[in-house]
Amino acid sequence: MPSHFSSVNPLIHPAFSVVEEQPEFVVINKSPGIGFHDESSEPGICTIVQNTLGYPVFPVHRLDKPTSGLLILPKSAAMAKTMTEEFSQHRVEKYYLALSDQKPSKKQGWVTGDMVKSRGGAWKLTREKKNPAVTYFYSRSLIPGVRCFLLRLYSGKTHQARVALKSLGAPILGDTRYGGGSVWQEGGNVDRLYLHAFAMRFKCLGREWCFLQTPDQGLLFQEFSRSSLMGDWQSPWELTWPASAGG
């Protein structure tokens, strides 16, 4: 069993909430619409966290601007080096939630392939597997017309989850870059990109750490929080996941 688990938010800020604070690192829940890097006069999430908490933090992984969820931010260069190695060696288990109003080509399984740049800053999945993006997913119906996906990312590629679902014919709701609708087919505007970094598990400092953060922004994510899926997926690392990449 994990030696540590947390889903508590003791500090609330419009851009983030603190999930867990340790002497070596802080784990936050990033809000959607907050960029990772500083852009002109708009601070990125690391700058916002530093200014709010009053100490430096170091980036070791990232989330897209419209994506919400868990980020771990080391407090020292030494800890950043350790965590960068964990991520680069794919020893950090990463689980994402996503919603789509389109039917996928399959309900469960692998999505693998090399990713190459496409138009307008987008990426696309190819059949080659020289340096593939590797994703495994489960999916279930959330409400009529909306399917919920639980994805485990075995690699760390830009837009990986978004491209994976696009390749299945089920682009994420609100992801207009990859063909996701901005208006839900049942009516009403989609209020965000429905992608959330839901959970992660890793070993560090002589112990195992598990973190889970339920999405707290988005009308359709509220349906997830009220559904049986929340109970079924509340410990995603305990589900049956393949141990190695498939094709």
C-alpha positions as CSV (number, residue, x, y, z in Angstrom):
1,M,0.0,0.0,0.0
2,P,1.2,3.6,-0.6
3,S,2.8,5.2,2.4
4,H,1.3,8.6,1.6
5,F,-2.0,9.8,0.1
6,S,-3.5,13.3,-0.1
7,S,-6.4,15.1,-1.8
8,V,-6.6,18.0,0.6
9,N,-6.5,21.6,-0.5
10,P,-5.4,23.8,2.5
11,L,-4.6,26.8,0.4
12,I,-6.9,28.3,-2.2
13,H,-5.8,30.8,-4.9
14,P,-7.5,31.6,-8.2
15,A,-4.7,30.1,-10.2
16,F,-4.0,27.0,-8.0
17,S,-4.6,25.3,-4.7
18,V,-2.0,23.5,-2.6
19,V,-2.6,19.7,-2.5
20,E,0.4,18.8,-0.4
21,E,3.4,20.7,1.0
22,Q,6.6,18.9,2.0
23,P,10.0,20.4,2.9
24,E,11.4,19.2,-0.5
25,F,8.5,19.9,-2.8
26,V,4.9,21.3,-3.2
27,V,2.1,19.6,-5.1
28,I,-0.5,21.9,-6.6
29,N,-3.8,21.7,-8.5
30,K,-3.4,24.1,-11.4
31,S,-6.5,25.8,-12.6
32,P,-7.5,25.7,-16.3
33,G,-6.5,28.8,-18.4
34,I,-3.2,29.4,-16.5
35,G,-0.1,29.2,-18.6
36,F,3.0,27.3,-17.6
37,H,5.5,29.8,-18.7
38,D,5.6,33.6,-18.3
39,E,4.1,35.3,-21.4
40,S,4.8,39.0,-21.8
41,S,3.1,40.6,-18.8
42,E,1.2,37.5,-17.8
43,P,2.9,35.3,-15.2
44,G,3.1,31.6,-15.6
45,I,2.1,29.1,-12.9
46,C,5.6,28.8,-11.4
47,T,5.9,32.6,-11.0
48,I,2.5,32.7,-9.5
49,V,3.3,29.9,-7.0
50,Q,6.6,31.6,-6.0
51,N,5.0,34.9,-5.5
52,T,2.1,33.4,-3.5
53,L,4.1,31.0,-1.3
54,G,7.2,33.1,-0.9
55,Y,9.9,30.6,-2.0
56,P,11.4,29.4,-5.3
57,V,10.0,26.4,-7.1
58,F,11.5,24.5,-10.0
59,P,9.6,23.0,-13.0
60,V,10.2,19.3,-13.8
61,H,7.0,18.6,-15.8
62,R,4.3,20.8,-17.3
63,L,0.6,21.1,-18.2
64,D,-0.9,22.8,-21.2
65,K,-2.5,26.2,-20.4
66,P,-6.1,24.9,-20.7
67,T,-5.4,21.7,-18.8
68,S,-6.0,21.6,-15.0
69,G,-4.7,19.3,-12.3
70,L,-1.6,18.0,-10.5
71,L,1.8,19.5,-10.8
72,I,4.8,18.7,-8.5
73,L,7.2,21.6,-8.0
74,P,10.5,20.9,-6.2
75,K,11.8,23.6,-3.8
76,S,15.5,23.1,-4.6
77,A,17.7,22.5,-7.6
78,A,18.9,19.2,-6.1
79,M,15.3,18.0,-5.7
80,A,14.5,19.2,-9.2
81,K,17.4,17.1,-10.6
82,T,16.1,14.0,-8.8
83,M,12.5,14.5,-10.0
84,T,13.6,15.3,-13.5
85,E,15.4,12.0,-13.6
86,E,12.2,10.2,-12.4
87,F,10.1,11.8,-15.1
88,S,12.7,11.3,-17.9
89,Q,12.9,7.6,-17.0
90,H,9.1,7.3,-16.9
91,R,9.1,6.2,-13.3
92,V,6.3,8.6,-12.4
93,E,2.8,7.2,-13.0
94,K,0.6,9.8,-14.6
95,Y,-3.2,9.5,-14.9
96,Y,-5.5,11.9,-16.7
97,L,-9.3,12.4,-17.0
98,A,-10.9,13.5,-20.2
99,L,-14.4,13.9,-21.6
100,S,-15.6,13.6,-25.2
101,D,-19.0,13.7,-26.8
102,Q,-17.8,11.5,-29.7
103,K,-17.8,7.7,-29.8
104,P,-14.2,6.3,-29.8
105,S,-13.1,3.7,-32.2
106,K,-12.5,1.4,-29.2
107,K,-13.5,1.6,-25.6
108,Q,-10.2,0.5,-24.0
109,G,-6.6,-0.2,-25.0
110,W,-3.3,1.2,-26.3
111,V,-2.7,4.3,-28.4
112,T,0.8,4.3,-29.6
113,G,2.8,6.0,-32.4
114,D,5.3,8.7,-33.2
115,M,4.0,12.2,-32.9
116,V,5.0,14.8,-35.6
117,K,4.2,18.5,-35.9
118,S,1.1,19.4,-38.0
119,R,-0.5,22.7,-38.8
120,G,-1.2,25.6,-36.4
121,G,1.0,24.3,-33.5
122,A,-0.9,20.9,-33.5
123,W,0.6,17.4,-33.5
124,K,-0.5,14.2,-35.1
125,L,0.0,10.6,-34.5
126,T,1.7,8.4,-37.1
127,R,2.0,4.6,-37.5
128,E,5.8,4.7,-37.0
129,K,7.1,3.8,-33.5
130,K,10.7,5.0,-33.5
131,N,10.1,7.2,-30.4
132,P,6.4,6.7,-29.7
133,A,3.9,8.4,-27.5
134,V,2.5,5.5,-25.4
135,T,-0.9,5.7,-23.8
136,Y,-3.3,3.2,-22.3
137,F,-6.9,4.1,-21.5
138,Y,-10.2,2.9,-20.1
139,S,-13.5,4.6,-20.9
140,R,-17.1,4.5,-19.7
141,S,-20.3,6.4,-20.3
142,L,-20.6,9.4,-17.9
143,I,-24.0,10.8,-18.9
144,P,-26.0,10.3,-22.2
145,G,-23.8,11.7,-25.0
146,V,-20.6,12.1,-22.9
147,R,-17.9,9.5,-22.4
148,C,-15.3,9.7,-19.7
149,F,-11.7,8.5,-20.3
150,L,-9.1,7.5,-17.8
151,L,-5.7,7.6,-19.5
152,R,-2.3,6.5,-18.2
153,L,0.6,8.2,-20.0
154,Y,3.6,5.9,-20.2
155,S,5.6,8.6,-22.0
156,G,5.7,12.4,-21.8
157,K,5.0,14.0,-25.1
158,T,3.5,17.4,-25.9
159,H,-0.3,17.2,-26.3
160,Q,-0.1,13.4,-25.8
161,A,-3.5,12.8,-24.3
162,R,-5.2,15.3,-26.7
163,V,-3.6,13.7,-29.8
164,A,-4.4,10.2,-28.5
165,L,-8.1,10.9,-28.2
166,K,-8.2,12.7,-31.5
167,S,-6.7,9.6,-33.1
168,L,-9.5,7.5,-31.6
169,G,-12.1,9.8,-33.2
170,A,-13.1,11.2,-29.8
171,P,-11.4,14.6,-29.4
172,I,-11.7,16.1,-26.0
173,L,-14.7,18.4,-25.4
174,G,-13.5,22.0,-25.7
175,D,-10.3,21.1,-27.6
176,T,-11.0,23.1,-30.8
177,R,-7.4,22.6,-31.9
178,Y,-8.0,18.9,-32.3
179,G,-11.6,18.9,-33.4
180,G,-13.3,18.9,-30.0
181,G,-16.6,20.7,-29.9
182,S,-17.0,24.1,-28.3
183,V,-20.8,23.5,-28.1
184,W,-21.9,20.2,-26.5
185,Q,-24.2,18.2,-28.8
186,E,-26.9,18.2,-26.1
187,G,-26.9,22.0,-26.1
188,G,-24.9,24.7,-24.3
189,N,-21.4,26.1,-24.6
190,V,-18.5,24.0,-23.4
191,D,-17.0,26.0,-20.5
192,R,-13.4,24.6,-20.7
193,L,-11.1,22.0,-22.2
194,Y,-12.1,18.8,-20.4
195,L,-8.7,17.4,-19.6
196,H,-7.4,17.1,-16.1
197,A,-4.2,15.7,-14.5
198,F,-6.0,13.4,-12.1
199,A,-3.5,11.4,-10.2
200,M,0.2,10.4,-10.0
201,R,2.3,8.0,-8.1
202,F,6.1,7.9,-7.6
203,K,8.9,6.8,-5.3
204,C,11.1,9.4,-3.8
205,L,13.0,10.2,-0.6
206,G,12.7,6.6,0.5
207,R,8.9,6.3,0.3
208,E,6.0,6.0,-2.1
209,W,3.8,9.0,-2.8
210,C,0.3,8.9,-4.3
211,F,-1.7,12.0,-5.1
212,L,-5.2,12.4,-6.4
213,Q,-7.1,15.5,-7.2
214,T,-10.7,15.5,-8.4
215,P,-11.4,18.2,-11.0
216,D,-13.2,21.1,-9.4
217,Q,-13.9,23.4,-12.4
218,G,-16.2,22.7,-15.3
219,L,-19.9,21.8,-15.3
220,L,-19.4,18.4,-16.9
221,F,-16.6,17.5,-14.5
222,Q,-19.2,18.1,-11.7
223,E,-21.1,15.1,-13.2
224,F,-18.0,13.0,-12.8
225,S,-17.6,14.0,-9.1
226,R,-21.2,12.8,-8.5
227,S,-20.9,9.6,-10.6
228,S,-20.0,6.1,-9.6
229,L,-16.9,6.5,-11.7
230,M,-15.4,8.7,-9.0
231,G,-15.6,5.7,-6.6
232,D,-14.4,3.2,-9.1
233,W,-11.4,5.3,-10.2
234,Q,-10.4,6.9,-6.9
235,S,-7.2,4.8,-6.7
236,P,-6.3,4.5,-10.4
237,W,-2.9,2.9,-9.7
238,E,-4.8,-0.1,-8.3
239,L,-6.6,-0.8,-11.6
240,T,-5.2,-3.4,-14.0
241,W,-2.7,-1.6,-16.2
242,P,-0.4,-3.3,-18.7
243,A,3.2,-3.3,-17.4
244,S,4.8,-2.4,-20.7
245,A,4.0,-0.7,-23.9
246,G,1.8,-2.5,-26.4
247,G,1.0,-1.9,-30.1
